[in-house]
């Protein structure tokens, strides 16, 4: 019979090392609007008004603020075209696209969670 190896207890330092990068990611992506904006842009480049229509409930002021934050964190690129009227387009940067796998995982987990919770509500009614 194979001997079960005992897991070594994790240290406080290991815990802190695990928490810090997750906290950093959440600081950049937290809030109600950043992930919906990123998801919108993952379906292609958009003008401001296109995103405003695509993301229900977001105000122009909030969309503008969140886009600036995402641009500052190098996740989104803003391009101003020299035209009349001036056209501004937003797109995901190569660095921003590194979030695709994470967002796919969140979407998958969210769908499974929704099914689980709705199933639980039906069986308890």
C-alpha positions as CSV (number, residue, x, y, z in Angstrom):
1,X,0.0,0.0,0.0
2,X,1.3,3.4,-0.9
3,X,2.3,5.6,2.0
4,X,0.3,8.8,2.1
5,X,2.6,11.8,2.1
6,X,1.7,14.4,4.6
7,X,1.2,17.9,3.4
8,X,3.6,20.4,5.0
9,X,1.6,23.3,6.6
10,X,2.0,26.5,4.6
11,X,3.7,29.4,6.3
12,X,2.5,32.9,6.9
13,X,5.0,34.1,4.3
14,X,3.6,31.7,1.7
15,X,0.1,32.9,2.4
16,X,1.2,36.5,2.0
17,X,3.0,35.7,-1.2
18,X,-0.2,34.1,-2.6
19,X,-2.5,37.0,-1.5
20,X,-0.4,39.9,-2.8
21,X,-0.5,39.2,-6.5
22,X,-4.3,38.4,-6.3
23,X,-4.8,41.7,-4.5
24,X,-2.8,43.5,-7.2
25,X,-5.0,42.0,-9.9
26,X,-8.2,42.8,-8.1
27,X,-7.0,46.4,-7.5
28,X,-6.8,46.8,-11.3
29,X,-9.9,44.9,-12.2
30,X,-12.2,45.6,-9.3
31,X,-15.4,47.5,-9.5
32,X,-18.6,47.1,-11.4
33,X,-17.5,48.3,-14.8
34,X,-13.9,47.3,-15.6
35,X,-14.6,43.7,-16.6
36,X,-17.6,44.5,-18.7
37,X,-15.5,47.1,-20.6
38,X,-12.7,44.5,-21.1
39,X,-15.2,41.9,-22.3
40,X,-16.8,44.5,-24.7
41,X,-13.4,45.3,-26.2
42,X,-12.5,41.6,-26.4
43,X,-15.1,41.3,-29.1
44,X,-13.3,44.0,-31.2
45,X,-12.3,47.6,-31.3
46,X,-15.0,50.0,-30.2
47,X,-15.8,53.7,-30.2
48,X,-16.9,55.3,-27.0
49,X,-20.6,55.4,-27.9
50,X,-20.6,51.8,-29.0
51,X,-19.4,50.7,-25.6
52,X,-21.8,53.0,-23.8
53,X,-24.7,51.3,-25.7
54,X,-23.3,47.8,-25.2
55,X,-22.8,48.0,-21.4
56,X,-26.2,48.5,-19.8
57,X,-26.3,51.0,-16.9
58,X,-22.9,52.6,-17.3
59,X,-22.8,56.4,-17.5
60,X,-20.6,58.3,-19.9
61,X,-18.6,59.8,-17.0
62,X,-18.0,56.3,-15.5
63,X,-17.1,54.8,-18.8
64,X,-14.6,57.6,-19.4
65,X,-13.0,57.2,-16.0
66,X,-12.7,53.5,-16.3
67,X,-11.2,53.7,-19.8
68,X,-8.6,56.1,-18.5
69,X,-7.8,53.7,-15.6
70,X,-7.5,50.7,-18.0
71,X,-5.3,52.8,-20.4
72,X,-3.1,53.8,-17.5
73,X,-2.6,50.1,-16.6
74,X,-1.7,49.4,-20.2
75,X,-4.8,47.1,-20.8
76,X,-6.5,49.4,-23.3
77,X,-5.2,51.6,-26.1
78,X,-6.9,54.8,-27.2
79,X,-6.4,55.9,-30.8
80,X,-7.5,59.4,-32.0
81,X,-8.0,59.6,-35.7
82,X,-7.4,62.9,-37.5
83,X,-10.8,63.2,-39.1
84,X,-13.9,65.4,-39.1
85,X,-15.5,64.8,-36.8
86,X,-12.7,63.4,-34.7
87,X,-13.0,59.6,-34.2
88,X,-11.7,57.9,-31.0
89,X,-11.4,54.2,-30.9
90,X,-10.5,51.9,-28.1
91,X,-8.9,48.4,-28.3
92,X,-7.3,45.9,-26.1
93,X,-3.5,45.9,-25.9
94,X,-1.5,42.7,-26.3
95,X,-1.0,42.9,-22.5
96,X,-4.8,43.4,-22.0
97,X,-5.4,40.3,-24.1
98,X,-3.5,38.2,-21.6
99,X,-6.7,38.5,-19.4
100,X,-8.7,36.5,-21.9
101,X,-8.0,33.1,-20.2
102,X,-8.9,34.6,-16.8
103,X,-12.2,36.0,-18.1
104,X,-13.1,32.8,-19.9
105,X,-12.5,31.0,-16.5
106,X,-14.6,33.5,-14.7
107,X,-17.4,33.2,-17.3
108,X,-17.3,29.4,-17.0
109,X,-17.4,29.4,-13.2
110,X,-20.2,32.0,-13.2
111,X,-22.4,29.9,-15.5
112,X,-21.8,26.8,-13.4
113,X,-22.5,28.8,-10.2
114,X,-25.7,30.3,-11.6
115,X,-27.0,26.8,-12.6
116,X,-26.1,25.4,-9.2
117,X,-27.8,28.2,-7.3
118,X,-30.9,28.1,-9.5
119,X,-31.1,24.4,-9.1
120,X,-30.9,24.8,-5.3
121,X,-33.7,27.3,-5.3
122,X,-36.0,25.1,-7.4
123,X,-35.4,22.0,-5.1
124,X,-36.1,24.1,-2.0
125,X,-39.4,25.6,-3.3
